[in-house]
């Protein structure tokens, strides 16, 4: 059996969703042949997806053009969609020919709609998986544009062409999709190793909080060199940030995988993306989140996050000043109510069933 999984590269949340499902699938079908289609870094995918896979380094969707981890470039995004859809039929034909060459038995999309449209043209069965879809995101920001009706018609037709659109908890409503199937939360479970983590860091006080800085895979860097010292916090950041600060360490130097770090730290500092929110809840780690009120998925994510008592809002200005000491007391008062990430197994069941139906029909 050969599965091709197309993963959007808008941040890391789509890959976090898809990889958890693929890992559950591999436990059921260890001989599965897997091809990934994405422009995400190979090293990141290797760290998330268990076992061997082929990688086709291609971007099958636009997502959104970002100015920073928290700011969308609306004009550039709208123009990118306009350019894609003005030549839609040729783009679908080209992608369909690529899929024919790869010859998968099933295509799973999280959540590039061009891939779904192309697979339908190529006669390949498809499933979609995501807590959002780009049609609803496009509608939120660009529905007033002259080209929007035609663009949305093509996007929605592509998503409706999937055999099922698997919507993990918590998801946007997507009421216009008659093929949507609700499943449970999807997230990776880490192993809490706080003692081992502290042994590997220059932490001098037992009550010093360890906070993982994870802005979600979109290019970002906070001015941490100017942040106050001795706030009772030790920050863990990506080594690529090259932060020179006595209270900052790279998380790569700890030797722990990213999900184990989420489970081992006292909190995560980031934004409300699906992967960050669900991994924090599943691993019983509070999330210090920077609100994005213009992001159409945020209300759904925040409702679920706060229902599990796992979130504390942080105003964006704190990222400039670095003053977080007065948040430690309310952070300590959070009693996270974790839940099991059952959605990955449920999605894997769907994929296996579709693959077997496909092979039986051949």
C-alpha positions as CSV (number, residue, x, y, z in Angstrom):
1,X,0.0,0.0,0.0
2,X,1.3,3.4,-1.0
3,X,0.0,6.6,0.8
4,X,0.9,10.1,-0.4
5,X,0.5,12.8,2.3
6,X,0.5,16.4,1.2
7,X,1.2,18.8,4.1
8,X,0.9,22.5,4.0
9,X,4.0,24.4,5.1
10,X,2.2,27.3,6.8
11,X,3.8,26.8,10.2
12,X,4.4,23.4,11.8
13,X,0.8,22.7,13.0
14,X,-0.3,20.8,9.9
15,X,2.8,18.6,10.1
16,X,2.1,18.0,13.8
17,X,-1.4,16.8,13.0
18,X,-0.4,14.7,10.0
19,X,2.6,13.1,11.6
20,X,0.7,11.9,14.7
21,X,-1.8,10.2,12.3
22,X,1.0,8.7,10.2
23,X,2.7,7.3,13.3
24,X,-0.5,5.7,14.4
25,X,-1.0,4.4,10.9
26,X,2.5,2.9,10.8
27,X,1.7,0.9,14.0
28,X,-1.3,-0.7,12.2
29,X,0.5,-1.1,8.8
30,X,4.3,-1.3,9.4
31,X,4.9,-2.1,5.7
32,X,3.1,1.0,4.4
33,X,5.0,2.8,1.7
34,X,4.8,6.5,2.5
35,X,5.5,9.6,0.4
36,X,5.4,13.1,1.8
37,X,4.8,16.1,-0.4
38,X,5.7,19.3,1.4
39,X,8.2,22.2,1.4
40,X,8.8,21.8,5.2
41,X,12.4,21.1,6.2
42,X,13.4,17.5,5.8
43,X,15.0,17.5,9.2
44,X,11.8,18.6,10.9
45,X,9.8,15.9,9.1
46,X,12.3,13.3,10.1
47,X,12.0,14.3,13.7
48,X,8.2,14.0,13.6
49,X,7.4,11.0,11.3
50,X,8.5,7.6,12.4
51,X,10.1,5.2,9.9
52,X,11.1,5.7,6.3
53,X,9.4,7.9,3.8
54,X,10.2,9.5,0.5
55,X,10.0,13.3,0.3
56,X,8.8,15.3,-2.7
57,X,9.9,18.8,-1.9
58,X,7.0,20.7,-3.3
59,X,4.5,23.4,-2.0
60,X,1.0,22.4,-3.1
61,X,-0.7,25.3,-1.4
62,X,-0.2,28.9,-0.4
63,X,-1.5,29.1,3.1
64,X,-0.9,32.7,4.0
65,X,2.1,35.0,3.4
66,X,3.3,36.1,6.9
67,X,5.1,39.2,7.9
68,X,6.0,37.7,11.2
69,X,4.7,34.8,13.5
70,X,1.7,36.9,14.3
71,X,1.1,39.3,11.3
72,X,-0.4,38.3,8.0
73,X,0.6,40.0,4.8
74,X,-2.9,40.3,3.4
75,X,-2.1,42.0,0.1
76,X,0.6,39.5,-0.8
77,X,-1.6,36.6,0.3
78,X,-4.5,37.8,-1.8
79,X,-2.3,38.2,-4.8
80,X,-0.8,34.8,-4.4
81,X,-4.3,33.3,-4.5
82,X,-5.3,35.4,-7.5
83,X,-2.3,34.2,-9.4
84,X,-2.9,30.5,-8.6
85,X,-6.6,30.6,-9.5
86,X,-6.3,32.6,-12.7
87,X,-4.5,29.6,-14.1
88,X,-6.3,27.0,-12.1
89,X,-7.0,24.3,-14.7
90,X,-3.4,24.2,-15.8
91,X,-2.2,24.0,-12.2
92,X,-4.5,21.1,-11.5
93,X,-3.4,19.3,-14.7
94,X,0.3,19.7,-13.8
95,X,-0.3,18.4,-10.2
96,X,-2.4,15.5,-11.6
97,X,0.4,14.4,-13.8
98,X,2.8,14.5,-10.9
99,X,0.5,12.3,-8.9
100,X,0.1,9.9,-11.7
101,X,3.9,9.4,-11.8
102,X,4.0,8.9,-8.1
103,X,1.0,6.4,-8.3
104,X,-0.2,6.4,-4.7
105,X,-3.2,4.2,-3.7
106,X,-4.5,7.0,-1.6
107,X,-3.8,10.8,-1.1
108,X,-4.2,12.3,2.3
109,X,-4.2,16.1,2.4
110,X,-3.5,18.3,5.4
111,X,-4.8,20.4,3.9
112,X,-3.7,21.5,0.3
113,X,-6.9,21.7,-1.8
114,X,-4.9,21.8,-5.1
115,X,-3.7,18.2,-4.3
116,X,-7.3,17.1,-3.8
117,X,-8.5,18.6,-7.1
118,X,-5.5,17.0,-8.9
119,X,-6.0,13.6,-7.3
120,X,-9.7,13.6,-8.4
121,X,-8.6,14.4,-12.0
122,X,-6.0,11.6,-11.8
123,X,-8.6,9.1,-10.5
124,X,-6.9,8.7,-7.1
125,X,-8.9,8.3,-3.9
126,X,-8.5,11.1,-1.3
127,X,-9.0,12.0,2.3
128,X,-8.7,15.4,3.9
129,X,-7.6,16.0,7.5
130,X,-7.4,19.3,9.3
131,X,-8.9,21.5,12.0
132,X,-9.4,24.2,9.3
133,X,-9.6,24.6,5.6
134,X,-8.2,27.3,3.4
135,X,-11.6,28.2,1.9
136,X,-12.9,29.4,5.2
137,X,-9.6,31.2,5.9
138,X,-9.8,32.9,2.5
139,X,-13.4,33.8,3.0
140,X,-12.6,35.5,6.3
141,X,-10.0,37.8,4.8
142,X,-10.7,38.2,1.1
143,X,-14.4,37.6,0.4
144,X,-14.9,41.2,-0.7
145,X,-12.4,40.9,-3.6
146,X,-13.8,40.7,-7.1
147,X,-12.2,37.3,-7.8
148,X,-13.4,35.8,-4.5
149,X,-16.5,34.0,-5.8
150,X,-14.6,32.1,-8.5
151,X,-11.7,31.3,-6.1
152,X,-14.0,30.0,-3.4
153,X,-16.0,27.9,-5.8
154,X,-12.8,26.1,-6.9
155,X,-11.5,25.7,-3.3
156,X,-14.8,24.3,-2.0
157,X,-15.2,21.9,-4.9
158,X,-11.8,20.5,-4.2
159,X,-12.5,20.0,-0.5
160,X,-15.9,18.4,-1.3
161,X,-14.2,15.9,-3.7
162,X,-12.5,14.0,-0.8
163,X,-14.1,10.8,0.4
164,X,-14.1,12.3,3.9
165,X,-12.8,15.5,5.6
166,X,-11.6,14.4,9.0
167,X,-12.0,17.2,11.5
168,X,-10.1,16.7,14.7
169,X,-11.3,18.3,18.0
170,X,-11.2,21.3,18.2
171,X,-12.1,22.3,14.6
172,X,-13.7,25.2,12.8
173,X,-17.4,24.4,12.1
174,X,-17.1,23.9,8.3
175,X,-20.9,23.5,8.0
176,X,-20.8,23.8,4.2
177,X,-18.8,20.5,4.0
178,X,-21.2,17.5,3.7
179,X,-18.3,15.1,3.9
180,X,-16.9,16.2,7.2
181,X,-16.3,13.6,10.0
182,X,-15.6,14.7,13.6
183,X,-12.8,12.8,15.3
184,X,-11.0,13.3,18.7
185,X,-8.0,15.5,19.4
186,X,-4.7,14.9,17.6
187,X,-1.5,15.6,19.4
188,X,1.8,13.9,20.2
189,X,2.3,12.7,23.7
190,X,5.7,13.4,25.3
191,X,7.5,11.9,28.2
192,X,7.9,14.3,31.2
193,X,11.5,14.4,32.2
194,X,11.8,17.6,34.2
195,X,14.6,16.4,36.4
196,X,16.7,15.3,33.5
197,X,16.0,18.5,31.7
198,X,17.0,20.7,34.7
199,X,20.3,18.7,35.1
200,X,21.2,19.7,31.6
201,X,20.6,23.4,32.0
202,X,22.3,26.2,34.0
203,X,19.3,26.5,36.4
204,X,20.4,27.7,39.8
205,X,17.2,27.7,41.7
206,X,14.7,24.8,42.3
207,X,11.8,27.2,41.8
208,X,13.1,28.7,38.5
209,X,10.5,28.1,35.8
210,X,11.4,26.5,32.5
211,X,9.5,28.0,29.6
212,X,9.7,26.7,26.0
213,X,9.5,29.4,23.4
214,X,7.6,28.0,20.4
215,X,6.1,30.6,18.0
216,X,4.8,27.9,15.7
217,X,7.2,27.3,12.9
218,X,6.7,30.7,11.2
219,X,9.8,32.7,10.9
220,X,10.2,34.8,14.1
221,X,12.7,36.0,16.6
222,X,12.1,37.9,19.8
223,X,14.6,40.5,21.1
224,X,15.5,38.4,24.1
225,X,19.0,39.9,24.7
226,X,17.2,42.9,26.2
227,X,14.8,40.9,28.3
228,X,15.3,41.3,32.1
229,X,17.5,38.9,34.0
230,X,16.6,36.9,37.1
231,X,12.8,36.8,36.7
232,X,12.7,33.3,38.0
233,X,12.5,32.0,34.4
234,X,14.9,30.0,32.2
235,X,13.9,30.2,28.6
236,X,14.4,27.5,26.0
237,X,14.6,28.6,22.4
238,X,15.7,27.4,18.9
239,X,19.5,27.4,18.6
240,X,19.1,29.3,15.3
241,X,18.1,32.4,17.3
242,X,21.6,32.6,18.8
243,X,20.4,34.4,21.9
244,X,23.1,35.7,24.2
245,X,21.4,35.8,27.6
246,X,22.3,34.1,30.9
247,X,18.6,32.9,31.3
248,X,18.3,31.5,27.8
249,X,19.4,28.1,26.5
250,X,18.8,26.4,23.1
251,X,16.4,23.5,23.4
252,X,18.6,21.4,21.1
253,X,21.4,21.3,23.7
254,X,19.1,19.4,26.1
255,X,19.0,16.2,24.0
256,X,15.2,15.9,24.4
257,X,12.8,15.7,21.6
258,X,10.4,18.6,21.1
259,X,7.3,16.9,22.5
260,X,9.2,15.6,25.5
261,X,10.3,19.3,26.1
262,X,6.6,20.4,26.0
263,X,5.8,17.7,28.6
264,X,8.8,18.6,30.7
265,X,8.7,22.4,30.8
266,X,6.5,24.5,33.2
267,X,4.9,26.3,30.3
268,X,5.1,27.0,26.6
269,X,5.2,30.6,25.1
270,X,3.6,30.8,21.7
271,X,0.4,31.4,19.8
272,X,-2.9,29.6,19.4
273,X,-2.2,27.2,16.6
274,X,-3.8,23.8,16.6
275,X,-0.6,21.8,17.2
276,X,0.6,24.1,20.1
277,X,-2.8,24.1,21.8
278,X,-3.5,20.4,21.6
279,X,0.1,19.4,22.6
280,X,-0.1,21.6,25.6
281,X,-3.4,20.2,26.8
282,X,-2.5,16.5,26.1
283,X,0.8,16.9,27.9
284,X,-0.7,19.0,30.8
285,X,1.5,22.0,30.1
286,X,0.1,25.5,30.3
287,X,0.3,27.7,27.2
288,X,1.2,31.4,27.5
289,X,-0.4,32.6,24.3
290,X,-0.3,35.9,22.4
291,X,-3.9,36.6,21.2
292,X,-4.6,36.9,17.5
293,X,-8.2,38.2,17.4
294,X,-8.2,38.4,13.6
295,X,-7.3,34.7,13.2
296,X,-10.6,32.9,12.4
297,X,-9.7,29.7,14.1
298,X,-8.7,31.3,17.4
299,X,-12.1,31.5,19.1
300,X,-12.6,27.7,18.7
301,X,-9.1,27.0,19.9
302,X,-9.3,29.3,22.9
303,X,-12.7,27.9,24.0
304,X,-11.2,24.4,24.1
305,X,-7.9,25.6,25.7
306,X,-9.7,27.4,28.5
307,X,-12.1,24.5,29.0
308,X,-9.0,22.5,29.9
309,X,-7.7,25.3,32.1
310,X,-4.5,25.4,30.1
311,X,-4.2,28.9,28.8
312,X,-3.0,32.3,30.0
313,X,-3.1,35.4,27.6
314,X,0.1,37.4,27.1
315,X,-0.1,40.8,25.5
316,X,2.2,41.2,22.5
317,X,4.1,44.1,24.1
318,X,5.6,41.7,26.5
319,X,7.5,40.1,23.7
320,X,9.4,43.4,23.3
321,X,9.8,44.2,27.0
322,X,10.4,40.6,28.2
323,X,8.6,41.3,31.5
324,X,7.0,38.1,32.5
325,X,7.7,37.8,36.3
326,X,4.2,38.9,37.3
327,X,2.7,36.1,35.3
328,X,4.3,33.4,37.3
329,X,1.7,33.4,40.1
330,X,-1.3,33.1,37.8
331,X,0.6,30.6,35.7
332,X,1.1,28.4,38.8
333,X,-2.6,28.5,39.6
334,X,-3.6,26.8,36.3
335,X,-4.6,23.2,36.8
336,X,-4.5,21.7,33.3
337,X,-7.1,19.0,32.6
338,X,-5.4,16.8,30.1
339,X,-7.3,14.6,27.6
340,X,-6.2,11.6,25.5
341,X,-5.3,12.2,21.9
342,X,-7.6,9.6,20.4
343,X,-8.0,11.4,17.0
344,X,-4.8,10.0,15.5
345,X,-6.0,6.4,15.9
346,X,-9.5,7.3,14.6
347,X,-7.9,8.9,11.5
348,X,-5.6,5.9,11.0
349,X,-8.7,3.6,11.0
350,X,-10.2,5.7,8.2
351,X,-7.0,5.7,6.2
352,X,-6.6,1.9,6.5
353,X,-10.3,1.3,5.5
354,X,-9.9,3.6,2.4
355,X,-6.7,1.9,1.4
356,X,-8.2,-1.5,1.6
357,X,-11.3,-0.5,-0.3
358,X,-9.1,0.9,-3.0
359,X,-6.9,-2.2,-3.3
360,X,-10.0,-4.5,-3.3
361,X,-11.5,-2.4,-6.1
362,X,-8.4,-2.7,-8.3
